[in-house]
Amino acid sequence: MPKMKTHRGAAKRFKKTGSGKFLKNRAFKSHILEKKSAKRKRKLRKAELVPQAEERRLRKLLPYL
């Protein structure tokens, strides 16, 4: 059986934690920032956990991560 390939687009967007969960960066931080509050922009800096429903799909895309 050949090796599975890592989905390179997904590999650039997700990180795995020590406990095996996935982290992703938050959206809506690239432009139109003037109207967003400083508090909102500060919260967008931090990565968030991927929902559990999406984890199975990510494990297929990232078999070796």
mmJSON file of the N, C-alpha and C atoms, coordinates in Angstrom:
{"data_MODEL":{"atom_site":{
"group_PDB":["ATOM","ATOM","ATOM","ATOM","ATOM","ATOM","ATOM","ATOM","ATOM","ATOM","ATOM","ATOM","ATOM","ATOM","ATOM","ATOM","ATOM","ATOM","ATOM","ATOM","ATOM","ATOM","ATOM","ATOM","ATOM","ATOM","ATOM","ATOM","ATOM","ATOM","ATOM","ATOM","ATOM","ATOM","ATOM","ATOM","ATOM","ATOM","ATOM","ATOM","ATOM","ATOM","ATOM","ATOM","ATOM","ATOM","ATOM","ATOM","ATOM","ATOM","ATOM","ATOM","ATOM","ATOM","ATOM","ATOM","ATOM","ATOM","ATOM","ATOM","ATOM","ATOM","ATOM","ATOM","ATOM","ATOM","ATOM","ATOM","ATOM","ATOM","ATOM","ATOM","ATOM","ATOM","ATOM","ATOM","ATOM","ATOM","ATOM","ATOM","ATOM","ATOM","ATOM","ATOM","ATOM","ATOM","ATOM","ATOM","ATOM","ATOM","ATOM","ATOM","ATOM","ATOM","ATOM","ATOM","ATOM","ATOM","ATOM","ATOM","ATOM","ATOM","ATOM","ATOM","ATOM","ATOM","ATOM","ATOM","ATOM","ATOM","ATOM","ATOM","ATOM","ATOM","ATOM","ATOM","ATOM","ATOM","ATOM","ATOM","ATOM","ATOM","ATOM","ATOM","ATOM","ATOM","ATOM","ATOM","ATOM","ATOM","ATOM","ATOM","ATOM","ATOM","ATOM","ATOM","ATOM","ATOM","ATOM","ATOM","ATOM","ATOM","ATOM","ATOM","ATOM","ATOM","ATOM","ATOM","ATOM","ATOM","ATOM","ATOM","ATOM","ATOM","ATOM","ATOM","ATOM","ATOM","ATOM","ATOM","ATOM","ATOM","ATOM","ATOM","ATOM","ATOM","ATOM","ATOM","ATOM","ATOM","ATOM","ATOM","ATOM","ATOM","ATOM","ATOM","ATOM","ATOM","ATOM","ATOM","ATOM","ATOM","ATOM","ATOM","ATOM","ATOM","ATOM","ATOM","ATOM","ATOM","ATOM","ATOM","ATOM","ATOM","ATOM"],
"id":[1,2,3,4,5,6,7,8,9,10,11,12,13,14,15,16,17,18,19,20,21,22,23,24,25,26,27,28,29,30,31,32,33,34,35,36,37,38,39,40,41,42,43,44,45,46,47,48,49,50,51,52,53,54,55,56,57,58,59,60,61,62,63,64,65,66,67,68,69,70,71,72,73,74,75,76,77,78,79,80,81,82,83,84,85,86,87,88,89,90,91,92,93,94,95,96,97,98,99,100,101,102,103,104,105,106,107,108,109,110,111,112,113,114,115,116,117,118,119,120,121,122,123,124,125,126,127,128,129,130,131,132,133,134,135,136,137,138,139,140,141,142,143,144,145,146,147,148,149,150,151,152,153,154,155,156,157,158,159,160,161,162,163,164,165,166,167,168,169,170,171,172,173,174,175,176,177,178,179,180,181,182,183,184,185,186,187,188,189,190,191,192,193,194,195],
"type_symbol":["N","C","C","N","C","C","N","C","C","N","C","C","N","C","C","N","C","C","N","C","C","N","C","C","N","C","C","N","C","C","N","C","C","N","C","C","N","C","C","N","C","C","N","C","C","N","C","C","N","C","C","N","C","C","N","C","C","N","C","C","N","C","C","N","C","C","N","C","C","N","C","C","N","C","C","N","C","C","N","C","C","N","C","C","N","C","C","N","C","C","N","C","C","N","C","C","N","C","C","N","C","C","N","C","C","N","C","C","N","C","C","N","C","C","N","C","C","N","C","C","N","C","C","N","C","C","N","C","C","N","C","C","N","C","C","N","C","C","N","C","C","N","C","C","N","C","C","N","C","C","N","C","C","N","C","C","N","C","C","N","C","C","N","C","C","N","C","C","N","C","C","N","C","C","N","C","C","N","C","C","N","C","C","N","C","C","N","C","C","N","C","C","N","C","C"],
"label_atom_id":["N","CA","C","N","CA","C","N","CA","C","N","CA","C","N","CA","C","N","CA","C","N","CA","C","N","CA","C","N","CA","C","N","CA","C","N","CA","C","N","CA","C","N","CA","C","N","CA","C","N","CA","C","N","CA","C","N","CA","C","N","CA","C","N","CA","C","N","CA","C","N","CA","C","N","CA","C","N","CA","C","N","CA","C","N","CA","C","N","CA","C","N","CA","C","N","CA","C","N","CA","C","N","CA","C","N","CA","C","N","CA","C","N","CA","C","N","CA","C","N","CA","C","N","CA","C","N","CA","C","N","CA","C","N","CA","C","N","CA","C","N","CA","C","N","CA","C","N","CA","C","N","CA","C","N","CA","C","N","CA","C","N","CA","C","N","CA","C","N","CA","C","N","CA","C","N","CA","C","N","CA","C","N","CA","C","N","CA","C","N","CA","C","N","CA","C","N","CA","C","N","CA","C","N","CA","C","N","CA","C","N","CA","C","N","CA","C","N","CA","C","N","CA","C","N","CA","C"],
"label_alt_id":[null,null,null,null,null,null,null,null,null,null,null,null,null,null,null,null,null,null,null,null,null,null,null,null,null,null,null,null,null,null,null,null,null,null,null,null,null,null,null,null,null,null,null,null,null,null,null,null,null,null,null,null,null,null,null,null,null,null,null,null,null,null,null,null,null,null,null,null,null,null,null,null,null,null,null,null,null,null,null,null,null,null,null,null,null,null,null,null,null,null,null,null,null,null,null,null,null,null,null,null,null,null,null,null,null,null,null,null,null,null,null,null,null,null,null,null,null,null,null,null,null,null,null,null,null,null,null,null,null,null,null,null,null,null,null,null,null,null,null,null,null,null,null,null,null,null,null,null,null,null,null,null,null,null,null,null,null,null,null,null,null,null,null,null,null,null,null,null,null,null,null,null,null,null,null,null,null,null,null,null,null,null,null,null,null,null,null,null,null,null,null,null,null,null,null],
"label_comp_id":["MET","MET","MET","PRO","PRO","PRO","LYS","LYS","LYS","MET","MET","MET","LYS","LYS","LYS","THR","THR","THR","HIS","HIS","HIS","ARG","ARG","ARG","GLY","GLY","GLY","ALA","ALA","ALA","ALA","ALA","ALA","LYS","LYS","LYS","ARG","ARG","ARG","PHE","PHE","PHE","LYS","LYS","LYS","LYS","LYS","LYS","THR","THR","THR","GLY","GLY","GLY","SER","SER","SER","GLY","GLY","GLY","LYS","LYS","LYS","PHE","PHE","PHE","LEU","LEU","LEU","LYS","LYS","LYS","ASN","ASN","ASN","ARG","ARG","ARG","ALA","ALA","ALA","PHE","PHE","PHE","LYS","LYS","LYS","SER","SER","SER","HIS","HIS","HIS","ILE","ILE","ILE","LEU","LEU","LEU","GLU","GLU","GLU","LYS","LYS","LYS","LYS","LYS","LYS","SER","SER","SER","ALA","ALA","ALA","LYS","LYS","LYS","ARG","ARG","ARG","LYS","LYS","LYS","ARG","ARG","ARG","LYS","LYS","LYS","LEU","LEU","LEU","ARG","ARG","ARG","LYS","LYS","LYS","ALA","ALA","ALA","GLU","GLU","GLU","LEU","LEU","LEU","VAL","VAL","VAL","PRO","PRO","PRO","GLN","GLN","GLN","ALA","ALA","ALA","GLU","GLU","GLU","GLU","GLU","GLU","ARG","ARG","ARG","ARG","ARG","ARG","LEU","LEU","LEU","ARG","ARG","ARG","LYS","LYS","LYS","LEU","LEU","LEU","LEU","LEU","LEU","PRO","PRO","PRO","TYR","TYR","TYR","LEU","LEU","LEU"],
"label_asym_id":["A","A","A","A","A","A","A","A","A","A","A","A","A","A","A","A","A","A","A","A","A","A","A","A","A","A","A","A","A","A","A","A","A","A","A","A","A","A","A","A","A","A","A","A","A","A","A","A","A","A","A","A","A","A","A","A","A","A","A","A","A","A","A","A","A","A","A","A","A","A","A","A","A","A","A","A","A","A","A","A","A","A","A","A","A","A","A","A","A","A","A","A","A","A","A","A","A","A","A","A","A","A","A","A","A","A","A","A","A","A","A","A","A","A","A","A","A","A","A","A","A","A","A","A","A","A","A","A","A","A","A","A","A","A","A","A","A","A","A","A","A","A","A","A","A","A","A","A","A","A","A","A","A","A","A","A","A","A","A","A","A","A","A","A","A","A","A","A","A","A","A","A","A","A","A","A","A","A","A","A","A","A","A","A","A","A","A","A","A","A","A","A","A","A","A"],
"label_entity_id":["1","1","1","1","1","1","1","1","1","1","1","1","1","1","1","1","1","1","1","1","1","1","1","1","1","1","1","1","1","1","1","1","1","1","1","1","1","1","1","1","1","1","1","1","1","1","1","1","1","1","1","1","1","1","1","1","1","1","1","1","1","1","1","1","1","1","1","1","1","1","1","1","1","1","1","1","1","1","1","1","1","1","1","1","1","1","1","1","1","1","1","1","1","1","1","1","1","1","1","1","1","1","1","1","1","1","1","1","1","1","1","1","1","1","1","1","1","1","1","1","1","1","1","1","1","1","1","1","1","1","1","1","1","1","1","1","1","1","1","1","1","1","1","1","1","1","1","1","1","1","1","1","1","1","1","1","1","1","1","1","1","1","1","1","1","1","1","1","1","1","1","1","1","1","1","1","1","1","1","1","1","1","1","1","1","1","1","1","1","1","1","1","1","1","1"],
"label_seq_id":[1,1,1,2,2,2,3,3,3,4,4,4,5,5,5,6,6,6,7,7,7,8,8,8,9,9,9,10,10,10,11,11,11,12,12,12,13,13,13,14,14,14,15,15,15,16,16,16,17,17,17,18,18,18,19,19,19,20,20,20,21,21,21,22,22,22,23,23,23,24,24,24,25,25,25,26,26,26,27,27,27,28,28,28,29,29,29,30,30,30,31,31,31,32,32,32,33,33,33,34,34,34,35,35,35,36,36,36,37,37,37,38,38,38,39,39,39,40,40,40,41,41,41,42,42,42,43,43,43,44,44,44,45,45,45,46,46,46,47,47,47,48,48,48,49,49,49,50,50,50,51,51,51,52,52,52,53,53,53,54,54,54,55,55,55,56,56,56,57,57,57,58,58,58,59,59,59,60,60,60,61,61,61,62,62,62,63,63,63,64,64,64,65,65,65],
"pdbx_PDB_ins_code":[null,null,null,null,null,null,null,null,null,null,null,null,null,null,null,null,null,null,null,null,null,null,null,null,null,null,null,null,null,null,null,null,null,null,null,null,null,null,null,null,null,null,null,null,null,null,null,null,null,null,null,null,null,null,null,null,null,null,null,null,null,null,null,null,null,null,null,null,null,null,null,null,null,null,null,null,null,null,null,null,null,null,null,null,null,null,null,null,null,null,null,null,null,null,null,null,null,null,null,null,null,null,null,null,null,null,null,null,null,null,null,null,null,null,null,null,null,null,null,null,null,null,null,null,null,null,null,null,null,null,null,null,null,null,null,null,null,null,null,null,null,null,null,null,null,null,null,null,null,null,null,null,null,null,null,null,null,null,null,null,null,null,null,null,null,null,null,null,null,null,null,null,null,null,null,null,null,null,null,null,null,null,null,null,null,null,null,null,null,null,null,null,null,null,null],
"Cartn_x":[0.849,0.0,0.893,0.647,1.485,1.188,2.138,1.941,0.811,0.118,-0.908,-0.211,-0.787,-0.211,-0.907,-0.122,-0.653,-1.241,-2.404,-3.022,-2.273,-1.473,-0.569,-1.306,-2.46,-3.234,-3.689,-4.128,-4.571,-3.388,-2.25,-1.068,-0.613,-0.829,-0.428,-1.406,-2.609,-3.651,-3.934,-3.525,-3.863,-2.617,-2.674,-1.595,-2.211,-1.434,-1.931,-1.399,-2.248,-1.824,-1.218,-0.682,-0.095,-1.105,-2.358,-3.4,-4.066,-3.608,-4.146,-5.279,-5.632,-6.674,-6.048,-6.89,-6.391,-6.673,-5.721,-5.881,-5.963,-6.76,-6.835,-6.836,-6.367,-6.425,-7.829,-8.195,-9.537,-9.625,-10.815,-11.049,-11.365,-11.532,-11.965,-10.915,-9.631,-8.575,-7.721,-8.128,-7.229,-7.49,-8.733,-9.008,-10.291,-10.629,-11.772,-11.636,-10.475,-10.198,-10.585,-10.822,-11.119,-12.383,-13.394,-14.675,-14.727,-13.744,-13.717,-13.041,-13.581,-13.038,-11.69,-10.902,-9.591,-9.755,-10.791,-11.039,-11.305,-12.105,-12.44,-11.198,-10.374,-9.17,-8.16,-8.089,-7.187,-7.589,-8.89,-9.367,-9.137,-9.129,-8.918,-7.476,-6.543,-5.144,-4.925,-5.701,-5.476,-6.074,-5.385,-5.899,-7.032,-7.909,-8.997,-9.009,-9.647,-9.751,-10.744,-10.445,-11.359,-12.5,-13.744,-14.866,-14.663,-15.174,-14.976,-15.558,-16.631,-17.267,-16.346,-15.392,-14.491,-13.216,-12.971,-11.688,-11.474,-12.539,-12.383,-11.906,-12.484,-12.097,-10.629,-10.214,-8.832,-7.84,-8.224,-7.316,-7.043,-8.034,-7.824,-6.89,-7.061,-6.237,-4.794,-4.632,-3.315,-2.929,-2.643,-2.401,-1.129,-0.142,1.142,1.412,0.441,0.651,0.532],
"Cartn_y":[-1.188,0.0,1.249,2.2,3.41,4.283,5.156,6.088,7.053,7.511,8.542,9.886,10.773,12.103,13.073,13.978,15.061,16.122,16.619,17.72,18.998,19.515,20.614,21.897,22.143,23.335,23.28,22.098,21.928,21.997,21.455,21.439,22.852,23.796,25.178,25.918,25.392,26.106,25.566,24.333,23.71,23.222,23.232,22.737,21.735,20.771,19.791,20.102,19.994,20.232,18.954,19.043,17.872,16.787,17.178,16.191,15.647,16.11,15.568,16.361,17.488,18.329,19.252,19.873,20.746,22.209,23.075,24.518,25.171,26.232,26.996,28.472,29.286,30.722,31.224,32.328,32.866,33.691,33.772,34.526,35.99,36.814,38.221,39.147,38.864,39.708,40.329,40.207,40.635,42.048,42.499,43.857,44.375,45.62,46.333,46.286,46.747,46.642,47.909,49.014,50.268,50.182,49.534,49.493,48.42,47.536,46.494,47.039,46.694,47.214,46.567,47.241,46.711,45.384,45.259,44.016,42.862,43.147,42.125,41.7,42.679,42.37,41.604,41.925,41.24,39.772,39.531,38.151,37.356,38.034,37.353,36.885,37.447,37.044,35.611,35.188,33.886,32.77,31.644,30.473,29.856,29.12,28.449,26.978,26.174,24.749,24.501,23.548,23.143,22.367,22.576,21.822,20.317,19.574,18.126,17.466,18.032,17.46,17.505,18.444,18.588,17.754,17.237,16.583,15.332,14.552,13.32,13.633,14.681,15.096,15.539,16.276,16.751,15.609,14.598,13.463,12.739,12.737,12.14,13.008,14.32,15.217,15.277,15.098,15.265,13.996,12.902,11.63,11.616,12.442,12.381,13.598,14.488,15.704,15.389],
"Cartn_z":[0.0,0.0,0.0,-0.873,-0.862,0.353,0.637,1.748,1.433,2.474,2.286,2.155,1.349,1.197,2.142,2.704,3.52,2.601,2.954,2.194,2.563,1.618,1.941,2.318,1.711,2.071,3.51,3.951,5.334,6.297,5.877,6.749,7.08,6.157,6.395,7.288,7.455,8.188,9.581,9.852,11.131,11.835,13.187,14.034,14.997,15.414,16.357,17.754,18.768,20.145,20.71,21.891,22.531,22.808,23.06,23.365,22.105,20.922,19.685,19.07,19.668,19.093,18.042,17.221,16.161,16.476,16.15,16.308,14.939,14.839,13.605,13.944,13.01,13.211,12.903,13.517,13.332,12.056,11.507,10.278,10.616,9.592,9.697,10.308,10.075,10.631,9.535,8.25,7.182,6.673,6.696,6.189,6.821,6.512,7.13,8.654,9.142,10.573,11.337,10.642,11.345,12.176,11.647,12.362,13.448,13.486,14.504,15.758,16.905,18.157,18.451,19.286,19.664,20.38,21.194,21.926,20.956,19.931,18.945,18.156,17.745,16.981,17.834,19.115,20.038,20.174,20.251,20.375,19.097,17.949,16.672,16.499,17.293,17.189,17.651,18.629,19.242,18.394,18.361,17.649,18.469,17.786,18.491,18.121,18.954,18.693,17.575,16.734,15.664,16.318,15.88,16.465,16.312,17.271,17.295,16.051,15.504,14.314,13.102,13.077,11.935,12.085,13.276,13.538,12.706,12.463,11.693,10.271,9.68,8.333,8.309,9.342,9.399,9.588,10.35,10.545,9.229,8.319,6.997,6.147,6.239,5.44,5.944,7.252,7.879,8.634,7.915,8.602,9.455,9.119,9.834,10.694,10.817,11.604,13.081],
"occupancy":[1.0,1.0,1.0,1.0,1.0,1.0,1.0,1.0,1.0,1.0,1.0,1.0,1.0,1.0,1.0,1.0,1.0,1.0,1.0,1.0,1.0,1.0,1.0,1.0,1.0,1.0,1.0,1.0,1.0,1.0,1.0,1.0,1.0,1.0,1.0,1.0,1.0,1.0,1.0,1.0,1.0,1.0,1.0,1.0,1.0,1.0,1.0,1.0,1.0,1.0,1.0,1.0,1.0,1.0,1.0,1.0,1.0,1.0,1.0,1.0,1.0,1.0,1.0,1.0,1.0,1.0,1.0,1.0,1.0,1.0,1.0,1.0,1.0,1.0,1.0,1.0,1.0,1.0,1.0,1.0,1.0,1.0,1.0,1.0,1.0,1.0,1.0,1.0,1.0,1.0,1.0,1.0,1.0,1.0,1.0,1.0,1.0,1.0,1.0,1.0,1.0,1.0,1.0,1.0,1.0,1.0,1.0,1.0,1.0,1.0,1.0,1.0,1.0,1.0,1.0,1.0,1.0,1.0,1.0,1.0,1.0,1.0,1.0,1.0,1.0,1.0,1.0,1.0,1.0,1.0,1.0,1.0,1.0,1.0,1.0,1.0,1.0,1.0,1.0,1.0,1.0,1.0,1.0,1.0,1.0,1.0,1.0,1.0,1.0,1.0,1.0,1.0,1.0,1.0,1.0,1.0,1.0,1.0,1.0,1.0,1.0,1.0,1.0,1.0,1.0,1.0,1.0,1.0,1.0,1.0,1.0,1.0,1.0,1.0,1.0,1.0,1.0,1.0,1.0,1.0,1.0,1.0,1.0,1.0,1.0,1.0,1.0,1.0,1.0,1.0,1.0,1.0,1.0,1.0,1.0],
"B_iso_or_equiv":[0.0,0.0,0.0,0.0,0.0,0.0,0.0,0.0,0.0,0.0,0.0,0.0,0.0,0.0,0.0,0.0,0.0,0.0,0.0,0.0,0.0,0.0,0.0,0.0,0.0,0.0,0.0,0.0,0.0,0.0,0.0,0.0,0.0,0.0,0.0,0.0,0.0,0.0,0.0,0.0,0.0,0.0,0.0,0.0,0.0,0.0,0.0,0.0,0.0,0.0,0.0,0.0,0.0,0.0,0.0,0.0,0.0,0.0,0.0,0.0,0.0,0.0,0.0,0.0,0.0,0.0,0.0,0.0,0.0,0.0,0.0,0.0,0.0,0.0,0.0,0.0,0.0,0.0,0.0,0.0,0.0,0.0,0.0,0.0,0.0,0.0,0.0,0.0,0.0,0.0,0.0,0.0,0.0,0.0,0.0,0.0,0.0,0.0,0.0,0.0,0.0,0.0,0.0,0.0,0.0,0.0,0.0,0.0,0.0,0.0,0.0,0.0,0.0,0.0,0.0,0.0,0.0,0.0,0.0,0.0,0.0,0.0,0.0,0.0,0.0,0.0,0.0,0.0,0.0,0.0,0.0,0.0,0.0,0.0,0.0,0.0,0.0,0.0,0.0,0.0,0.0,0.0,0.0,0.0,0.0,0.0,0.0,0.0,0.0,0.0,0.0,0.0,0.0,0.0,0.0,0.0,0.0,0.0,0.0,0.0,0.0,0.0,0.0,0.0,0.0,0.0,0.0,0.0,0.0,0.0,0.0,0.0,0.0,0.0,0.0,0.0,0.0,0.0,0.0,0.0,0.0,0.0,0.0,0.0,0.0,0.0,0.0,0.0,0.0,0.0,0.0,0.0,0.0,0.0,0.0],
"pdbx_formal_charge":[null,null,null,null,null,null,null,null,null,null,null,null,null,null,null,null,null,null,null,null,null,null,null,null,null,null,null,null,null,null,null,null,null,null,null,null,null,null,null,null,null,null,null,null,null,null,null,null,null,null,null,null,null,null,null,null,null,null,null,null,null,null,null,null,null,null,null,null,null,null,null,null,null,null,null,null,null,null,null,null,null,null,null,null,null,null,null,null,null,null,null,null,null,null,null,null,null,null,null,null,null,null,null,null,null,null,null,null,null,null,null,null,null,null,null,null,null,null,null,null,null,null,null,null,null,null,null,null,null,null,null,null,null,null,null,null,null,null,null,null,null,null,null,null,null,null,null,null,null,null,null,null,null,null,null,null,null,null,null,null,null,null,null,null,null,null,null,null,null,null,null,null,null,null,null,null,null,null,null,null,null,null,null,null,null,null,null,null,null,null,null,null,null,null,null],
"auth_seq_id":[1,1,1,2,2,2,3,3,3,4,4,4,5,5,5,6,6,6,7,7,7,8,8,8,9,9,9,10,10,10,11,11,11,12,12,12,13,13,13,14,14,14,15,15,15,16,16,16,17,17,17,18,18,18,19,19,19,20,20,20,21,21,21,22,22,22,23,23,23,24,24,24,25,25,25,26,26,26,27,27,27,28,28,28,29,29,29,30,30,30,31,31,31,32,32,32,33,33,33,34,34,34,35,35,35,36,36,36,37,37,37,38,38,38,39,39,39,40,40,40,41,41,41,42,42,42,43,43,43,44,44,44,45,45,45,46,46,46,47,47,47,48,48,48,49,49,49,50,50,50,51,51,51,52,52,52,53,53,53,54,54,54,55,55,55,56,56,56,57,57,57,58,58,58,59,59,59,60,60,60,61,61,61,62,62,62,63,63,63,64,64,64,65,65,65],
"auth_comp_id":["MET","MET","MET","PRO","PRO","PRO","LYS","LYS","LYS","MET","MET","MET","LYS","LYS","LYS","THR","THR","THR","HIS","HIS","HIS","ARG","ARG","ARG","GLY","GLY","GLY","ALA","ALA","ALA","ALA","ALA","ALA","LYS","LYS","LYS","ARG","ARG","ARG","PHE","PHE","PHE","LYS","LYS","LYS","LYS","LYS","LYS","THR","THR","THR","GLY","GLY","GLY","SER","SER","SER","GLY","GLY","GLY","LYS","LYS","LYS","PHE","PHE","PHE","LEU","LEU","LEU","LYS","LYS","LYS","ASN","ASN","ASN","ARG","ARG","ARG","ALA","ALA","ALA","PHE","PHE","PHE","LYS","LYS","LYS","SER","SER","SER","HIS","HIS","HIS","ILE","ILE","ILE","LEU","LEU","LEU","GLU","GLU","GLU","LYS","LYS","LYS","LYS","LYS","LYS","SER","SER","SER","ALA","ALA","ALA","LYS","LYS","LYS","ARG","ARG","ARG","LYS","LYS","LYS","ARG","ARG","ARG","LYS","LYS","LYS","LEU","LEU","LEU","ARG","ARG","ARG","LYS","LYS","LYS","ALA","ALA","ALA","GLU","GLU","GLU","LEU","LEU","LEU","VAL","VAL","VAL","PRO","PRO","PRO","GLN","GLN","GLN","ALA","ALA","ALA","GLU","GLU","GLU","GLU","GLU","GLU","ARG","ARG","ARG","ARG","ARG","ARG","LEU","LEU","LEU","ARG","ARG","ARG","LYS","LYS","LYS","LEU","LEU","LEU","LEU","LEU","LEU","PRO","PRO","PRO","TYR","TYR","TYR","LEU","LEU","LEU"],
"auth_asym_id":["A","A","A","A","A","A","A","A","A","A","A","A","A","A","A","A","A","A","A","A","A","A","A","A","A","A","A","A","A","A","A","A","A","A","A","A","A","A","A","A","A","A","A","A","A","A","A","A","A","A","A","A","A","A","A","A","A","A","A","A","A","A","A","A","A","A","A","A","A","A","A","A","A","A","A","A","A","A","A","A","A","A","A","A","A","A","A","A","A","A","A","A","A","A","A","A","A","A","A","A","A","A","A","A","A","A","A","A","A","A","A","A","A","A","A","A","A","A","A","A","A","A","A","A","A","A","A","A","A","A","A","A","A","A","A","A","A","A","A","A","A","A","A","A","A","A","A","A","A","A","A","A","A","A","A","A","A","A","A","A","A","A","A","A","A","A","A","A","A","A","A","A","A","A","A","A","A","A","A","A","A","A","A","A","A","A","A","A","A","A","A","A","A","A","A"],
"auth_atom_id":["N","CA","C","N","CA","C","N","CA","C","N","CA","C","N","CA","C","N","CA","C","N","CA","C","N","CA","C","N","CA","C","N","CA","C","N","CA","C","N","CA","C","N","CA","C","N","CA","C","N","CA","C","N","CA","C","N","CA","C","N","CA","C","N","CA","C","N","CA","C","N","CA","C","N","CA","C","N","CA","C","N","CA","C","N","CA","C","N","CA","C","N","CA","C","N","CA","C","N","CA","C","N","CA","C","N","CA","C","N","CA","C","N","CA","C","N","CA","C","N","CA","C","N","CA","C","N","CA","C","N","CA","C","N","CA","C","N","CA","C","N","CA","C","N","CA","C","N","CA","C","N","CA","C","N","CA","C","N","CA","C","N","CA","C","N","CA","C","N","CA","C","N","CA","C","N","CA","C","N","CA","C","N","CA","C","N","CA","C","N","CA","C","N","CA","C","N","CA","C","N","CA","C","N","CA","C","N","CA","C","N","CA","C","N","CA","C","N","CA","C","N","CA","C","N","CA","C"],
"pdbx_PDB_model_num":[1,1,1,1,1,1,1,1,1,1,1,1,1,1,1,1,1,1,1,1,1,1,1,1,1,1,1,1,1,1,1,1,1,1,1,1,1,1,1,1,1,1,1,1,1,1,1,1,1,1,1,1,1,1,1,1,1,1,1,1,1,1,1,1,1,1,1,1,1,1,1,1,1,1,1,1,1,1,1,1,1,1,1,1,1,1,1,1,1,1,1,1,1,1,1,1,1,1,1,1,1,1,1,1,1,1,1,1,1,1,1,1,1,1,1,1,1,1,1,1,1,1,1,1,1,1,1,1,1,1,1,1,1,1,1,1,1,1,1,1,1,1,1,1,1,1,1,1,1,1,1,1,1,1,1,1,1,1,1,1,1,1,1,1,1,1,1,1,1,1,1,1,1,1,1,1,1,1,1,1,1,1,1,1,1,1,1,1,1,1,1,1,1,1,1]
}}}
